[in-house]
Amino acid sequence: MAKLIPLVSDTLWHRIETEPKDWESTDPALLSRMLEQLYIIRAFEEKVLELFKAGCIHGPAHASIGQEGGAVAAISTLSSSDKLNATHRAHHQFLSKFLSHKTPKNYDPRSNNFPEDFNEIVYKSLSEIMGLKDGYCGGRGGSMHMRWDEAGVLGTNAIVGGNPPQAVGYALAEKLKKSNQLTVTFFGDGSMQNGAAYEALNLGALYDLPIIFFNENNLYGVSTHVSETTRETRLSARGIGLGIPSLEVDGMDMIAVRKSMEWAKEHIKNNKGPVLIEAQTYRYFHQHGPMKGSAFGYRPKEEEKTWMKKDPYITFPKKLLELQVINNSILDSILNHTKEVVDSAALRLTETETGGSNQLKIKAEMWPSKETVEKGIRGDLSELKNQRFIEKEDIDTNSASEMKFIESIATVQMRAMERDDNVFIMGEDVQHLKGGTVGATKGIIEKFPDRLIGTPIAENGFCGMGLGAAVNGMRPIIEIMYSDFILVAADQLFNQIGKVRHMFGGEYPAPLILRTRAAGGGGYGSQHSMDPSGIFAAYPSWRVVAPSNAFDYIGLFNSAVLCNDPVAIIECQSLYQKTSLVPIDDLDYCIPFGKAKIVSPGNACTLITCANMVDISIEAALETGIEAEIIDLRTVDPLGLDWETIESSVKKTNRLLVVEQTARGHSLGARIVQEAQERLFDWLDHEIIRVSGTNSAPVVSKPLEAAALAGINDVMNGLKHVCAL
């Protein structure tokens, strides 16, 4: 029989419990402030449920009633500049952070007047949850998406597991900026079973980031008990395997939670790296709305009664009375004025129907204008207005030299990092192999070792980390090795990055670059060969560029790295060794987004294309003898297409051919054809022709791959068809 030798981890794993002296040594004014916040949050959520029943809340109302105490205690240890994010059930967290941010120095609810700022916080928070214009996000976020950067809340999140990777990004930004600020991410037991949470934990530990992962284990994900989702229900155990010191704490014991946070902060200060806290808590109501879980049959009433005996709303004031921190008169005063502030906010937003029904309704003037529905999908590019824009024809050939496409990628990234300390690069293998797998980061590790970050194979995690860093003041460049891998990161790229500016009110930038390689034609097979332009185009906040040469790459990249919107740069691998004339000592020029380039004038038809299909289209026109006007789109997202140039050309040629290489199903061409039909119908003498690959994905077999992707013969046939030859 083989010998079994027990293995022991050096990673700390403890349960933290309080003693009487922990309560006795806590500042009475602090305890009173915590009590006041607890009462405000409870009154606020009871009002939310009341408004929900009255039909004044459109969408779900995820109450945190039962869980408020742990959040208040945890946030009582934070400063305004410490960052926080949370999940869809976050009323208690953002309210506590907002109130803490506006709490006057030395404020004591027992003796001071109620701060006027608290009234505005409650009003704006309630407005947001009701979808009204005075909310923090103009009503777009509602209950699940709340953000107020000034208070350190950089966004709550409706996707389970969606927020921890972004919080890791906040913490990474703080580390790169060498600040002393902490990040806390709140997430539930359901999130703990999600791959994004695991990736976030691993990334936080790997990079020694100043972040506390605060897991609110309320036992249920909607109606499924935690024991039905994992064999190890002690969720703090997750940290041990990743080298993260972990604490288990009674989430209903406010002082125990505060002590756990103090321990975590001290550990991070002295030892670096994250801490995981599992707060064992309970939500008294169903997933959303005013009914208890037992009403739906997934948990017993006896369980609910047992947990309600631990309600901090009852136990915390009782303890403060015992300690003589407060008396009954003070308790009544705090309770009354917290209810008054909530009632007052609701009265400002609602009124009763006339005619005797007394039905509550939202005041008409509180709704946001329908005309603002698209405001803030993307920025106005004012950040680029003073940049120097040039074209290849503008450069002095005597001070220019030929540069390979792949060399331009590394060169311009290096230059961007020299100009701006907030620029950093991350991706798989970018720090090794003398420039990553294709040389796109060549030379950077030697000059900027701390800003070239090699990541695990965790695309969803590190794309979320990139978003978090971007909203916290950095300008990340994310490399995804092959474009097909964007689907692994779909939540962070599209649910998160693709919506973040608009859903939080349209004012907050998300300045990041995603570089990715389209490797069609290289024999990499079905899962390494796609062109993702059409997928990015479905999310209009993304700007998408597809350069066809080194000169354009540099100019478009420089615009991208200055842009306050997310930009996807599609790099066609077949262009990597192509050379182009580039200024020797000028790497700071820009090419504007939305400006196409006529690369070959003609009168027979208009051909629009991009990337590697530009040269193929020029060759096809020469082979057929058709004088096509060939336009390199350069910017390919639908909101950024240069319709002015396209329309001017079509008015001259009266024919349009759209050329792509990629598979037909997820291509961008169909979208372009549809809009061109709407815009240009009166000028067309022929149906619009679309050249693309087949419906099949490319495979490894060389002839089958060639058949799957559009090539010169397909373009030649398209030219002949559109010109009726």
N, C-alpha and C positions, 0 to 999 in steps of 0.2 A: 504494500500500500504506500503510495507516495505520501511524503510528509507535507502537511499543511502548516504553513507558517503565517500567523496573523500579521497583517500589515497595519501600520499606524500612520495616520496623517498628522503632519505638523500644523495644519490649519486649524485655527481656533473655532470651536463650535460650542456655544453656551446658551443656557436659558438665563434670562436676567429677571430677578424679582426684587421688589422693594422691601425695605424695613421701615419701621416707624420714623427713624431719624431722617430718612430720605424726604418724607413729607415735612417734618418739622424744620429741616434746614432750607427748604425752598422759600424764596422771597414771597411774603404774603401779597405784595402788589402784583407779582407775576401770577400767582394762583388766582387772584381776582380777575386779572385780564383774561386768563384762560377760561374762567367761568363765564365771563361776559361773551367771549367768542362762541363758546359752546351754546349758550342761550340764543345768540343771534342766528347761528347756523340752524338750530332746531326750529326756531320760529320761521326762518326763511323757507326751510324745506316743507314744513307743514303748510305754509302759504302756497308754495309751488304745487303741492298735491291738491289743495283746495281749488286753485285756478285750473289745474288739469281736469278735475271733475266738472268744473263749470264750462269747460270747452275753450278756455282762454290760452291754452298751450297747444300749439300745433306740433305733433310729434311726441316722442316719449319723454317721460320725466323720471330719470333714474335717481331716486332718493338715496341718500347715504345715511339715513336715520338709523342710529345704532353704532355707526362707525366714526362719528364726528370727533369723539374724545381723542382717539389716537392721532388723527390728523392735526388737531389743535396742539396737542402735546409735542408732536414732532416738529411742527412749523415754529413753535415757540423758541426753538434753538437756532433758527435761521435769521440771517440778515436780509435786507431788501435785495441786495445784489447777488445773494445765493440764488441759483436757478432751480426751477421746479417744472416738472410736467406730470401728467396724470392721465387717467383713462376717461371713459364716458361717464363713470360715476365719480364726479370730482367736485360737486358743489362745496363739500366741506373743506377740500384742500384749497381751491382757489379763493374762497371767501376768507379763510384763515390767513392765507398769504397776503391778500389784498388789505385786510384789516391790520395785520401786523405791519405792513409797509407804511400805513398812514397813522399808526399809533404814535401819539406825541411822546417825546422823551419823558420818562418818569411819570407817565400817566398811571393813575390808580382809580379804577371805577368806583372805589368806596368813597372817594373824596372829590374827584374832579368831575367837571361837566362832560357829558357825552360828546365826543368829538364830532364836529359837523361833517368832516370828511367821511365818516362812517355812513351817514345818510346817503351820500352820493354813491358810495360803493354798493350798498344794498340796492339802490335804485337802478344803477347801471347793470348790475348782475341780473336782477330780475327782468329788466328790459331785454337783455340778451336771451335769456331762457325763453322769453315769450316771443322772440323773433322780431323785436321792435328796433326802431332806428337809433334810439339812445343807448343801446347796448354797447358793450366794449368792442364788439365786432360788427356793429350795425345790424344786429339781428341775424346775421348769416350763420353764426356758429350754433346758436341755440344752447340747449342743455349740454351738448357733448363736446363743443369746440369753443373753449374760452381762452383768451390770451390778453395779457397786459404786460408788456415787456418792462415797463417802469417798475412793476412790483416783482419782477423775476419769474413770472409765469409765462413761459414761451410756447404754451399750447397744450390743451387737453385733447384727447384723441379717441375717436369712436371705434377704431379697429383694435380688437383685442390683441395685445402684444405689439401694437404699432409704435407705442411711445418710448419704451426703454432704449432702442437703438439711437433715437434722436437725443435722449438725455446723455447717452455716452458721448455723442457729438458735442453737446454743451460742455461736458467735462474735458473733452479733448481740447476744445478751444481755450478753456481756462488754463490748461496745462501749457499749451503753446504760447499763450500770452503771459505765462509765468505769474498769474494772479493767485490769490489765496482763496478764491471763491469755490464754494461747494455746489454740487448738483445733487438733487434728490429726485428719483423717479418713483412714483406710486403706481402699483399695478396689482392685479388680483390673482387669486388662485387659478383662475382659468388661463390667464396669461402665462403662468408659470409652465404650463404644458405646451406652450407655443414655441416654435423654433426661433422666432425673432427674439424672445426673451433670453433663451439660451445663448444665442449669438451675442446679444448685448452683454450678458454677464461675462462671457469669455473675452470680449473685446475690452471691457472695463478692467478686467484683471490683467490681461496681456500687456496693456499700456500703462498700468499703474495709475489709473485715473481717479481723481477726487470725487467719487460718486457713491451715494448710498442708494442701494436698491431696496425700496420699502414695499414689501409684499403684504397686502391686506388680505389675509386668508379668511374670507367670510364663509367658507365651506361650500358655496354653491356658485356654479357658472350657469346662470339662468335657473334651471331646475335640476341640474346634475350635480350630485354630491362629489366632493373631491376624491373620495374613496373609489368612485367609479371611473376616475380618469388617471389615477396613478397608484402604483403599489406602495410607494413611499409617500405617505401623507404628511410627514414632517417636512414641509417645503423648504425650511432653512437648510436641510441636508443638501440641497442642490449646490450650495456654494462650496462645499467641501471638495468635490471633485474638480473644481476649477481654481482651487487655491484661494477662495474668498472667505475671510473670517465671517462667521454667521452667528446671529443671535435669534433666539426665539423669545417672544415676550407676549404677555397678556395685553392684547390691544385695547381692552376695556379699562385697564389701569393706566390712567393718564401719566402719573409720575413714573411708572415703570417704562412707559414708552419714551418719556423725556430722557430718562437715564440711559436708555439704549441708544438714543441719538447722541447724547453726550459722549458715551463710550465710543461710538462709531466715529465721531468727529475727531476725538483724540487719537484714535488708532490711525486714521487717515493722515493726520498731521505728523505723527511720529514714524509711521511705517509705510506710507504711500499705499496706493491702491484702494479698491472699493471695499465696502462692507454690505452684507445682505442682512436685512432685518425682516423676520416673519412676525407680523403682528396678528395674533389670533383674535378675530373679531366676528361680527355678525351684522347682517342687514335685516332689519325687522320687517321690511316689506318685500314684495315680489321684485323681480328684475326691474320693472318700472311700474309706476302707477301706485294707487293708494291701498291696494289689497295685500294681505299677508300671504306668504308662501304657502301656508297650510291650506288656504282657500283653494289652491290648485292641486293639492294632494301630494306634493312631492316632499313635504316635511311635516312632522307631527306638531300639534299644538303644544304638547308638553315640552318639546325642544325649544320652541319659541319662548314659552314662559320661563324656562330655566335661564335662557340668555337675557331676557328682559330684566331679570333681577340684577344683572350686572351692568345695566344701562348707566353710562357715565353721567347722563342727564340727571339721574337720581343719586347715584353713589358719590359723585364728585362734590356737589354742594353739601351733602350730608357730612362728608369728611371735613370740609372747610368749616362747617358749623362746629364740629367736634374740636377742631384745632383753634377755634375762636378767631379764625381769620376774618370771618364775616359773622354778622348776626342776622336774625330773621328780617329785620327792617331793611338792611342792605340787600339781602337776597331778594326781597320783594321789589325793591327799587330797580335792581339790575334786570329782573325778570320783566317788569312792566315797561321799562324804556326800550328793551330789545324788541319786545312785541310791537311797541309803538312805531319804531323805525321801519319795521317790515310792513305793518299795516299802512303806513303813510306812503311807502313806495308803491304798494298795490293800488292805492287810491289815485295816485298820479297817473296811472296807466289804464285804469278801467272805469266804467260807468255802468249804470243799470239801464236796461231797455225801458223805453217809455211805453205807456199803454197798460201798465198794471202788472206786467209779467215779472218784473224785478229780476229778469235774467241778466247776469253779469256779461259784459262784453268789453272788448278793447276799444279805447278811444280811437277814432278814425285817424286823427292826426299823428298817432304814434307809429303808424306803419311806415316802413321805408318806401320810397318811390319805386315803382316798377321800372322806371327809366334807368335806374342804377343797377339793374340785374347783371350786366356784363362789366361793370366798373371794376377795375383791378384784377382782371384775369391775368394780365401781364402789365408791366410798367410802360412808361411812355418814352423810354430810352433817353431821357434828358441827361442822364449820366454820361452819355457819349457825345453830347452836342459840341463840345470844345475839342474833340479829338481831330487828329489829322488823317484825312481819308485820301488814299491815293490808289491808282491802278498801275498795272505793270508798265503801261505806256509812259507813265510819268517819271520812271526812274532813269538815272544816267547810266547807260550801259557800261561806261568806263569805270564806274565804281560799283559794279555788280558782278556776281559770279554765279555759276550753276550750282544748285543745291538739290540733293535728293529729297523727295517728299518726307521720308522717314527722318532724315536729319533735321528738317524744319520743325518737326514735332518736338524733338528734344531741345533744340536751340531756342525756340520761342517760349517753351515752358521755363527753361532756365532764366531767360530774360525777364519773364513775369515775376519770378521769385526774387530776382534782384531788385525789381522796382517796388515790390509790395511784400512786406513781412507777413501779411495775412494769407498769402497764397501758399498752399501746400498740396502735395500729391499723395494719393493713396490708391492701392490696388494690389492684386496678387502678383508677387514676384517682382514688383517694380524696383526693389532695392538690390536685387541680385542680377547675375548674368550680364554685368556691364551695361545695364540699361534696360532691364526687363527682358521679356521673351522676344521682342522684336527690335530693341534698341531705342524705344521711345523716351526713355529717361536717362540716356547715356550722359555720363559726366555729372549728374545732379547729386548723387550720393556723396561725392567727394566735397562738394561745396555746401550742401544743405542736408547733412545727415539726419537732423531732427525733423525736417519737413518733407522727407520722402519716406512714407510709411508703408511698409509691406504688411499686407493683411492676410488673415486666414481665408480659406475658401468659404466665404460667408457673404455673398453678394447682397442679400437683403439687409444683413446687419451693418455692413460698412457703407452701403448707400444711405441707410437711415442715419448712421453716424455722420456722414457728409452733410446731410440736411441739418442735423442738429448744430454742427459747427458753423454752417452758413447762417443760420438764424441767430447765432451768437457771435457774429462779427467777423468770421473768417471767410476766405474765398477758396473752398476746396476744389481740387481737380480730381475727379474719380475716374480711374481707368477700369473698364470692364473688358477683360481680355478678348472675348468673342461676343458678338452682338446677341447671339442666342441666349447668353446668360442673363440678359436683362429680364427674362421671364422668371428667373429665380428671384429676382429683386423687384418683382412687379408691384408689390404693395408699397414699398418705399418710393419707387420711381413714379408711380402713377396715382395711387390713392393718397400719397403723402406729398411728395415734391410737386406732383402735377396739379394739386388742388390747394396747396397751403396758403398762397397769397390771397386768393379769392375768398376762401371760406373763413379766413380770419379778418375779413373786412376790406381787403384790397390794398392795404397800406404797407404791409410788411414785405420787404424783399426776400428773395431766396437765391442769393448769388452763388451759383455753383456751375461747374462744367462737368459733363459726363463725356468722356472720350471712349469710343468703342469701335471695334474692328469688324468690318464686313468682309468676310474671307471667301466669298463665293468664287469658284473657279480654281481654288487652291487644293482641292481634293480632301477637304476636311470633313466632308460628310454632312448629313442632315442636321446635326445639332451644333455645327460650328460655322454656318455659311450664310445666315440670313442677313438681309438689310432691314434694320428695324425702323426706318424712317416713317413708314405708315402707322406703326404702333405709337410712336411718339406724337405723331400728328393728331391722334385721337384725343390728346390732352393739351388744350390750346395754350396753357401757360408755358409749355416747352417751346423754346426757339430751337430750330434744327438746321444745321448747316452741313453741307456735303462738299468739301473742297475738291477741286480736280487737279491742283498743282501746288507746289511748295509756296509760291508767292501768295496765292489766295489763302492757303492754310494759315500763314503767319498773320495776315491782315484780319481774317475772320476770328482767329484765336484771340487776338488782342482786343477785339470788340467783345468777345465772349467773356474774357477775364475781367473786363470792366463793367459788364452788364449786371443789373440787379435782378434779372430773371434767370432761371435755369436754362442752360444751353447744352444741347446734345450735338457733339461733333462726330459725324459718321466718317470713319477713315476706311477707305477702300484698300484692302491689302495689295491688290494688283497694281496700285499706284506707288507703292513704297519706294521702288527703285527709280521711278521717273524723276528726271531733273527739270528744274525751272530756274530762270534768272531771278536772283534775289539780291537786294542791296547789301553790300558787304558790311557796312557800319550802321545800318538803320533797321532795327528790328522792332520799332515802336509804332509803325504806321498801322492804320486800321482800314478795314473794308466794311462799309455799312451793312447791317442786316437789311434784307429786303431789296437788295440791288443786284439784279441779274446782269450778265455780260454777254453781249453778242460776240461770239468767237469766230463766226463765219457768216458774212452778210449774204443775202440771196433774195430772190423774188418768187421762187416756185412754190415754196411752202415754208411754214414755221415749224421748227423742231425744237422742243424744249426737253432738256435732260440735265444731268449733273454727274459729278464724280468721274468714275472710269468710263462711263458711257459717252462722255464728251468727245474724247479722241476716237472712239469707235464710230460715233455718229459722223464725225468729220471724214473719216476714212470711207464710210458707207456712201456718203454724198459724192465723194470723188469717184468711187467705183461705179456708181450709177450715172454719173454726169448730171445729177439733179442739183440745181442751184438752190439748196435749202438755206434758209436763214437759221443758223443753229445758235441757240441760246443756252448758256450755262446758268442754271438757276442760282446756284451757290446756296441761297437760303431756300429751304424746301418745305418748311411748315406752312400750312394753309393760310394762316393769318399774316405770314411774312412774304408771300409770293409777290414778285414784282409784276403785278398785272399791268402796270403802265407800259412796261417794255413789251410784254407779251401782246397786249392789245394793239399797240402801235405796229408791231410786226404783222399780226394777223390781218389788220386793216389793209396792209400792203399785199400780203400773199393770199389771203382768203382761204387758207388751209392750215390745219394744225395736227402735228404728230407729237405724241407724248411717249418718251422712250425711257425705259428702266431695264435693269438687268434682272431684278429679283423675281422670286416666285409671285404669281399673279394674285394669290389670295390675300396676302397681307401687304401688298404694295400700296404705294401712295397714289399711283397713277389714276385709279378710278375716282378718287376724290378730286383730283385736279381736272379730270375730264368733265365731271359733273359741274363744277363751278365754271369751267370754261364755256360749257354749253349755255349756262345761264347768262354769262357776261357777254359772250361773243357771237351768239346765234345769228344776229343780223348781218354779220360780216363773213360768215362761213359759206363757201360754195361746195363743201364736201363734209361728210360726217367726220368727226374727230377720230383719229386712229390711235390706238394705244398699243405700243409694243412692250411686252414684258416677258418674264419667264413663264413656264408652264404652271399648272396647278400642283405639280409635285415639288417636294423639297429636293435640293441637290443631294446627290449621293456620292460615294467615293469613286465609283467606276468612272473613268475619264470620259468616255463617250456619253454615258447617261447624265453626268453632271453638265456637260456641254449642251445636251439636249434640254435640260431643265432650265438653264439660264439663257436669257436673250443674248445674242451675239450679233456679229456684223451682218450675217445673212438675214436675220430677222429685221434689222433696221433697214437694210436695202429693200426688203419686201414691203415694209411699212411705207417707205418713201415712194415706191412705185404705186402702191395702192392709193395713198392720199393724193398723188398727182395723176391718178387714173391712167397709168402707163401699162 
